[in-house]
Amino acid sequence: MPDNRGVVPGQPPGGSPDHPITRSPDPARSGIACGGIWVVDLVKVIANYPRENTICYISEESRGGGGLAHNVVIDLASFDANLPLYALGVIGNDAYGDYLVERCRRFSNINIDQLRRTDLDSTSYTDVFSVKGTGHRTYFHYLGANRLFEPAHVDLEVLPVKMFHLGYLLMMKAMDQPDGQFGTVAARFLSELQSRGIRTSIDLVSEDSDRFTHIVPPALKYTDYCIINDWEAEKLSGISLRVEGRLLPENLARIGATLLGHGVNDLVVIHFPEGSYLLSRKGVEIFQPSLALPDGYIVGSSGAGDSFCAGVLYGLYQGWDYDRTLRFATCAGGMNLSDLTTTGGIKSWQEILQMEQRFPYRKSLA
């Protein structure tokens, strides 16, 4: 395994025609915008996932917010009450939409002026079946109003943010539409953000389809931070990360370099149950094992990836070094596992960092 601070041989240290360097962020800007998917999650806990035409029994159930934009903005607000945050997306004029608005209003630092309401479709929802003991979950999803979210819903003139996190790609029908110049509408939107000095980050949905190869790569050219899970990294790069369920850490660098080759401007971060991996365009490489959590700690894993992502964004926003940022993200993802809902387990950034004292890290990624 490469050294924790190793430089990948041959990795370009700066920009090129294929990898343009984005304009430096405007120092007058502050805050983080989270735009994209808003969902009401209806979580059901089961002992095991049933075979078709058989029955299983629900032992617990709960309702919570879900989707990238909801999860990340709520996590960030839980980390830091003084961080300016902006929630963007489209939800229905219905009870589920009211519920998501109410969740945001619990935090005084979340601006919801651009969380749009519509009568054209109802608020998206997901039936989440979570297996007790493992936290593995299966989703049955209604796309709803999320399919409508597009650049026209975003007023950039009154959005003074330093960073914009967008996702999930492959789940936003309007954003995933083709664009003659940029490849997709999302790519055009990300380019506009960068032109204003706003740092961009994206996340994907774990969709088992061939759409990865024509929807995601155009957006990577206008992405500063690509934060995805292992399944998505495999799908996007075409490089295997597992053999018979066993992680192949030696392939992480190949995947990271491939995604940088697609045009990611600054960082590729990949997270997975055993830990996480970071590769920067300047060649910084970090392998970070996950926390060794005790039996019984994991209640559910819905939203854990988004909590990890929020941790990465928060560390980058605060100017922390990559090592501290990745450790913080690891602790945030670990803390999330203590609750059945997507965000209910998350606490302040200080309490999250204390997870390192409570639990050891795994000895390796293998």
N, C-alpha and C positions, 0 to 999 in steps of 0.2 A: 504493500500500500504506500502511495506517495506520502512524503512528509506533510505534516499538518499545515505548514506554511510554504509548501513547495510551489515553484513556478512551472507551469506546464510548458515543456519545450515547444518552441515554434509559435506560441500564442502571441498574436500581435498586441503590442502595448498601447496602441492608439488607433485613430480612425483611418479609414481608407474609403475609396469610392463605394465599396460594398458594405462598409460599416461606418456610416457617418456619425460624427460626434455631435451630440445635441447641444443646443445653446445652454449656457449655464443658467441655473435657476435664478429668477429675480429675487434678490435679497429682501425686497419689500413684501414678498408673498409669505403667507403663513397658513398652516392648516393642511388637512388631507381631505380629499373628496373620495367618496366611495360610490360608484355608479354601476348599475346593472340589475342583478337579479334580487327580487324581493319575494319571499315565500312564507306562507304559514305552514309550519311542520306539525303534523299530527303523528306523534310518536307512539308506537305500540311495542311493548316488550314481550318477547316470546321466548320459549325455552329452546326451540330450534326451528329452522325454516322448513316448512312442510313440502312434501312432494305434491305435484299437481293432483287434484281431485281428492286430497286428504285434508284433515282438519288439524289446526293447532289452536291453542288457547292463549289469549292475551292476559298477562298477569298485571301489567301496569300500563297506563297511558297518560299522555300529557300533551299540551299544546304550547308551541313556542314559535318564535320567529326563525326564519331560515333564509338561505340564499346568500351569495357572496356579499352583496352590498349591505344587507342587514347585519350579517354576522360580523363582518370586519369593522363596520362603523360602531356597533355596540361594543365589541371587544376593545377597540381603541378608546372609546369613551370610558369604559371600565378601568382601563390602564391609567388614564390621566384626565382628570376633570378640567384641566386648564388647556387642553389641546383643542384648537378650533377644528370642528368636523362638519362635513357637508354630506347629506344623504341625497342621492339622486336615483331616479327610476320612475316606473309607472306602476301604480296599483289601482285596483278598482274602487268605485264608490259603493262599498259594501262593508259588511261587518268585519271580514278579514282585513280589509284595508284600514278600517278604524283601529283594529288591534295593532297593526304594525306602526301606525302613526303614534298611538299611545305609548308604545314601547320606546320610540325615539324621544318622546316628550319627557320621559323620566330623566333624561340627561340634558342639563342646561347648555352644554357645549355642542349639541348636535343641531345644525341648521337644516330644516326640512322644507325650505321655501321651494326647492326644485325637486321635491318628491311629488310627482304629478299624480292627480286622480283622474279617472276616466270612466265613462259609461260604455265604452266600446267592448270591454271584456271584463271579466271578474278577476279578483286578485288570485294570483297563482298559489297553489297549495301542493303539498307532498304528503302522502301516507308513507311513514318511515317505520319499517319493521326492524327492530333492534334485538339481536340475540343476546339473552342474558348470559353473562359470564365471559363472552368474547368481545362484545361490543360491535361485532360485525352487523352491518345494516344493509337493507335493500329498500330501494325507493320506487314509489309509483307516483309519477309527477304530472300535474296539470299545468301547462305553460302559462295560460291566462294572459294577463296584461303585460307580462314581461316581453312578449313577442313584439310589443309596440315601441319599446324604448329605442330612440334614435338620437342623433346629434341635435336635431331641432328641439329636443326637450331640455337641452343644456344651454343656459345663458352664460357664456364664458366671460362676458363683460362684467358680470357681478360675482364672479367666482375667483376670489383672490388667493387660491391655494398654491402650495408649493409642490404637492404631489396629487396624482389622480390614479386611483386603482379601479380598473375596469374588469368586469367579468360576470358571469362566465362566458367566454367565447364558446361557440357551438350551441349556446342555449338562448342567445338573443337574436331572434329571427331577423329583425330590421337591421341590426348591426352586422349580421353575418351575410347580408346581401352583397352581390358583386359590385365593384366599382371599377370603371374603365381605366382609371389612372393609378389607383392605389391597390387594387386587388379586391378589397372589401370596404364596406362603409366604416367598419371599426378601424381599419388601418388609416383611412382618411382622417377620422376623428382623432386618433392618437397623434398623427402628424400635426394636426392643428394645435393640440395641447403642447407638443414639444416646441412648436414655433413661438409659443407664448412664454417659454421658459419654465413650463410645468413638467416635472418628472413623471413618467408614465410607468405603470406596472399592470400586469395582466395575470389572470388565472383562467383555467380551463375547466370544463366539466368532463368527467370520465365517461365519455360516450363511446360505445363500441361500434364505430363506423369508419368509413373511409374518408369522411369529411375533413379530418385533421389535415390532410396533405394540401387542401386548397383553400381552407378557411383560416387556419392559424398562421402559416408562414408569412403572408402579407403583413399581418399585424406585428410580427416579431421585428421587422425592420424599423418600427417606430416605438419599440418598447425598451425602456431603460432597465426594468427589473422583471424578469420572468420567474414566477414562483409557482411551481407545479408539483404534483405528486409523482411517484415512481411509475404508475400505470400510464399516466399522460406523457411522461418523459419517454418511455418506451415507444408509445404510439407515435409520437411526434418525430422521434429520431430514427426509428427503425432498428434500434440497438437493444438487445435483451438485457434486462437487469436481474433476471432470476432464471435459475435452472431447477426444475422440480421444487419450486418454492424457496430455494436458497438464494440469498442476495449475492450478486456479483459486484463487489465494491470496485474492482478494477475497471469496470465499464462506465462508472460514473463520470470520469474525466472525458471519455470519448463522447458521451452524451452531451456533457456541458459544452465541449468544443464544437460539437455539431450544431447546437442551438445558437451559440455565438456566431457560427458560420452562417446561420440563417438571418443574422442581422441584429440580435439583441445587443444593445449598446453598452451595457454596464455589467449586469449580474445575471447569472442563472442560479437559481436555488431549487433543489429537489428535496422533497421530504418523503419519508417512508417510515414504517413502524420501527425499524431498527435505528433510525437516526435521520440525518440530513447531510446535504452536500452543497457547497457553495463554490462557484468558479467565477472570477471576475475577468473582464477583458484585459486587465493589466497583469493577469496571471496568478492572482492570489487564489489559493485553493484550500478549503477547509473541509475536513470530515468530522462530523459531530455526532457521537452516539446519543441515543435517546436516554431518558431516565429509566432506571431499573425500578419500576413501580411494584409495590407488594400485591400479593393476591387479594382480591376484593376491592382494590382501589378503583378499577375501571368500572364505571357504571354505564357509559355509552360513549360512542366515538363520533356522533354527529357533530359537525362543526369543528372538529379537532384540527383539520387541515387549514381552515380559515383562521383559527386562533393562532396557529403557527405563522401563517401569512401576515396577520396583523402584528405579530411580534417582530417579524422582519421589517415591516414598514415603519414601525415605531422606532426601532433601533437606528434605521437609516435616517429617519427624520431628525432624530436627536443627535446625529453625528457620531454615534458610537462606532468603535472599530468592528470589523466583520466578526471577530471571534465573540465579542460580547453580544452582538446582535443575534448571532446564531444560537448562542446559549440561552438568551432570553426567549427567543422564539420556541426553542425546544421546551423550556419550562412552561411557556404559555400553552403550547399544545398538550403537555402533560397535565396541567391543571384543568384543562377543559374536560379531560376524560373522567373527572370526578362527578360529573353531573349528566343527567339524561338529556338535557336540552342542548342547543347549539352554543349558547353563551352563558348559561347560568352558573358555571363553575369559575368564571374569570373574575379576578380581583385586581387590585392596584398593581402597578409595575413593580413597586417595592416588594409586595407580597409574592409576586411571581418569581422574582430573583431569589427569594428565600427558599424556593423549591430545591435549589442546589444544596442547601444545608440539610433539608429533610430527606432527600433521596439521592443515592449515588447515580452516576452515569453508568451505562453499560460499558463493559471493558473494551468492546470493539463493535464494529458494524456487522461482523460475520455472525 
